[in-house]
Amino acid sequence: MTEHPNEGHPGRELHFRSLAERGPILVRTMGAGSRCRWANRAWLEFTGGSLEHLLDEGWLQHVHPEDRDRCARTCREGFGASRIYPLEFRLRRKNGQYSWVLEIATPHLDSDGNVGGYVGTAIEITEQKQARTHLALQYTVARILSEAATLEEAGAPILQSLCESLGWDLGQLWTVDGADRPPRCVQLWASPAVDLAQFQRDSRSRAFPQLPSSPWQNGEPVWIADIAADEVLALEPEARQLGLHGMFRWPVSMHGEVRALLRVFSRGARVLDPASAELMTAVGLQIGQFLERQLSLDRIQESEARKAAILEASLDALVTIDNEGRVVEFNSAAESIFGYCREDVIGRELVSLIVPPRSRAQALDAFQRYRKTGDSGLLGRRFDSGAMRSDGSEFPVEVAMAPIGTGDQRMLTLFVRDTTARKKAEYEVIRYQDRLRTLMADLMLAEEHERRRLAVDLHDGLSQTIALTQLKLSALRRTVDGNLAKSLDEIKELIGQVNRTARSMSFELSPPTLHDLGLQAALQWLVENIQARYGIEIILEDDGEPKAADEKTRVILFRSIRELLINAAKHAEAQHVRVCLECEDDDLVAAIVDDGVGMEPDLASIHGSGLFSIQERLNHVGGSMRIESAPGRGTKILLRAPLTSRRQVKGKVKA
C-alpha cells in the first residue's frame, strides 16, 4: 500500500503539486488516519504556518480546540471506509481569527486498488455558516416570541440563544416605560463562567447607564471593542468587577420610539463584527414587531371588552346565531325580553325558541335563503315582526339583522326591540287622531249648519224687513215733494245698499246653491265671487258628471277649494288659477293649479294650519291631499274624496 498519491509516478506528482500551488483553493494530501503529507501555498498563507509544522498531525494545531477531536476521528473513520467524506471545521487564520472551512476528502487508490491516501480540497464557508446560524437564530427568536405572552417572559431565552450562538458571555434586557423615565433591567442571562449574582443585584438596583457620546434615547446601536479602554468604564463597575470587555448595545423601537434595550458582554475584547451586529439589530426588529402585535392585541381586547360591555348594557335584545341557526350569544336584554337564561339557550335553535309557530316556516325559509346567498331579503333594514316568550305569549318586536364573519364561520346577529309599549302608544295616537278628525269634521258641519241658519235668518228676517221698509218708504215718497222728497230718495238708496249687503252676507255665510243645486253650481258662484273680490283670473273645468257626494264631503271639498283659492290670491300672488273637477273611478278629484310663487312641499305644513286642516278633514272622509310645487314654479294641489254615485256626462264650464 502506498501512502501518497502518484507515488511511483514522480512526473504526475510534480504536475499535481504545480497545479495545486497556483490555485486559490486550500489543498493538502493525507496519509493514513489524520496525518498530513503535504499542503499547498494557499493553505500555508491561510494559516500562516510552515509545511514542516503542518506535516503529520501538526495541522490539527490550527483547528479550533472544540473541533480537533472531531476532525481527527472523522479522518480516521473516513480512511478506513474508503469513501469520499466532507469535513467542516474552524481553521485559525494567521491573524488569529478562526474561519469555517469545508474540506472534501477524496480517496486515492494504489495499483492494487487499495486506498493509498486522500486528497483534501477546502474552501472557506464562514459567511454561509453565519447565514445558516443567523437564520436559525432568527427562527428561534420568532418561535420564542410566538410562545410568550410578554417581552419579559421571552427575554431570558432570547438572551441565551443570542449569547450561546454568537459567543457572548452575558446579556441584559432593559424596558423603557416612558421618555421621562430611565430604562429598567427586567432580564439577565450569563454563561456558567460569569458570576451573575452580584451583577444581577447591582444592575437591577440602578438606572440604565448613559453613554457620554450617545444617549440611549437616540436609538443608535453601540459596539465597544474593549470597555476597559473606553471612558464608559466608569459607568460599568459590575462589568469591570467581572472582567467583561466587549459590549454591544442596540435598541428595540416601536413607531419610532425606543421601547426596550438589549446589551451583550464578552469576557474578552470583541472586534466589531458587522454580520453579528446586523443579526442582533434584526432581532431587535423582531422584538419591536412583537411589541406592536402585543399593543394591537391589547387594543383589540380592550375594544372587545368595551363592545361586550356596550352590548350587555344595550336595551335591545342582541342574539347571535351561527350558520346552523344555533344561538351563540344572548345578552341580558334578551334574557329579560324573552324570559330565557343565557345558559339555557346557547347551542339551541333560535327559531324554535322565539318565533311563533305560525311564522316558523317563513322564518326558516328566510334563514335558508341567507345561508345560500348571504342575504335573506331583510338585511340592512328594520322591520316589524312578532316574537314569542318562554311562556308561549306573543308580543310585537322590531328586528334588524347584521351578518358577521365569512365563509363557514359566518354568523348573524339579530337586534330585537320589544315594541309593545310603542304599538300601544301608536294605537292610542291613531285613535286620538281619528277622534280629532271626527271632531274637526263635526265642528265644520256644525259651523256650516249655523252658517245656513244665519243665512236663512238674514234672508227671511232682515231682508224681508228691509223690503217692507222700502215699500212703506215708497208710499211715503208719493205724498211729499221738494227737499223732503229728495231726502227720502237718499234714504231709499241707502236701504237698497243694506239689502244688497245682507243678501251678499247670506251667500257668503252659506251659499244656498251648495245645498240646493250641488257642488258644481256652488263652485261656479265661488269662482265668480273670488274673481270679483281679488281681481284674478280663475277657470273652472268640470267633466259634467254629477258629483253625488254626501253633505259632509260636499262641504269639506267646497270649504277646502275656497280656502285654496283665497290663499292663491292673497299669499301666492297668483294671476291665473285653474280649478279642474272630475270623477275618477269612485273618487271625486279636484285640482287647483296656480302660477304663484310656489313653495317647498315638505315645508308646507309649517307655514300654517290651513293645509294641515284640509288634509285632516279629507282623511276623515277617506280622502287625501297631494302638493306638487317648487319655489318660483307655481303650485298644484290635488284633492281626492270618495263619491257615492256618478253618471257618464262630459262637459266644460268657464268663468
C-alpha positions, 0 to 999 in steps of 0.5 A: 500500500502506498501512502501518497498519491502518484507515488511511483509516478514522480512526473504526475506528482510534480504536475499535481503539486504545480497545479495545486500551488497556483490555485486559490483553493486550500489543498493538502494530501493525507496519509493514513488516519489524520496525518498530513503529507503535504499542503499547498501555498494557499493553505500555508498563507491561510494559516500562516504556518510552515509545511514542516509544522503542518506535516503529520498531525501538526495541522490539527494545531490550527483547528479550533480546540472544540473541533480537533477531536472531531476532525481527527476521528472523522479522518480516521473513520473516513480512511478506513471506509474508503469513501469520499467524506466532507469535513467542516471545521474552524481553521485559525487564520494567521491573524488569529481569527478562526474561519469555517472551512469545508474540506472534501476528502477524496480517496486515492487508490494504489495499483492494487486498488487499495486506498493509498491516501486522500486528497483534501480540497477546502474552501472557506464557508464562514459567511454561509455558516453565519447565514445558516446560524443567523437564520436559525437564530432568527427562527428561534427568536420568532418561535420564542416570541410566538410562545410568550405572552410578554417581552419579559417572559421571552427575554431570558431565552432570547438572551441565551440563544443570542449569547450561546450562538454568537459567543457572548458571555452575558446579556441584559434586557432593559424596558423603557416605560416612558421618555421621562423615565430611565430604562429598567433591567427586567432580564439577565442571562450569563454563561456558567463562567460569569458570576451573575449574582452580584451583577444581577443585584447591582444592575437591577438596583440602578438606572440604565447607564448613559453613554457620554457620546450617545444617549440611549434615547437616540436609538443608535446601536453601540459596539465597544471593542474593549470597555476597559479602554473606553471612558464608559468604564466608569459607568460599568463597575459590575462589568469591570468587577467581572472582567467583561470587555466587549459590549454591544448595545442596540435598541428595540423601537416601536413607531419610532420610539425606543421601547426596550434595550438589549446589551451583550458582554464578552469576557474578552475584547470583541472586534466589531463584527458587522454580520453579528451586529446586523443579526442582533439589530434584526432581532431587535426588529423582531422584538419591536414587531412583537411589541406592536402585535402585543399593543394591537392585541391589547387594543383589540381586547380592550375594544372587545371588552368595551363592545361586550360591555356596550352590548350587555348594557344595550336595551335591545335584545342582541342574539347571535346565531351561527350558520346552523341557526344555533344561538351563540350569544344572548345578552341580558336584554334578551334574557329579560325580553324573552324570559330565557337564561343565557345558559339555557339557550346557547347551542339551541335553535333560535327559531324554535325558541322565539318565533311563533309557530305560525311564522316558523316556516317563513322564518326558516325559509328566510334563514335558508335563503341567507345561508345560500346567498348571504342575504335573506331579503331583510338585511340592512333594514328594520322591520316589524315582526312578532316574537314569542316568550318562554311562556308561549305569549306573543308580543310585537318586536322590531328586528334588524339583522347584521351578518358577521364573519365569512365563509363557514364561520359566518354568523348573524346577529339579530337586534330585537326591540320589544315594541309593545309599549310603542304599538300601544302608544301608536294605537292610542295616537291613531285613535286620538287622531281619528277622534280629532278628525271626527271632531274637526269634521263635526265642528265644520258641519256644525259651523256650516249648519249655523252658517245656513241658519244665519243665512236663512235668518238674514234672508227671511228676517232682515231682508224681508224687513228691509223690503217692507221698509222700502215699500212703506218708504215708497208710499211715503215718497208719493205724498211729499215733494221738494227737499223732503222728497229728495231726502227720502230718495237718499234714504231709499238708496241707502236701504237698497245698499243694506239689502244688497249687503245682507243678501251678499252676507247670506251667500257668503255665510252659506251659499244656498246653491251648495245645498240646493243645486250641488257642488258644481253650481256652488263652485261656479258662484265661488269662482265668480265671487273670488274673481270679483273680490281679488281681481284674478283670473280663475277657470273652472273645468268640470267633466259634467258628471254629477258629483253625488257626494254626501253633505259632509264631503260636499262641504269639506271639498267646497270649504277646502277649494275656497280656502285654496283659492283665497290663499292663491290670491292673497299669499301666492300672488297668483294671476291665473288659477285653474280649478279642474273637477272630475270623477275618477273611478269612485273618487271625486278629484279636484285640482287647483293649479296656480302660477304663484310663487310656489313653495317647498312641499315638505315645508308646507305644513309649517307655514300654517294650519290651513293645509294641515286642516284640509288634509285632516278633514279629507282623511276623515272622509277617506280622502287625501291631499297631494302638493306638487310645487317648487319655489318660483314654479307655481303650485298644484294641489290635488284633492281626492274624496270618495263619491257615492254615485256618478253618471257618464256626462262630459262637459266644460264650464268657464268663468 
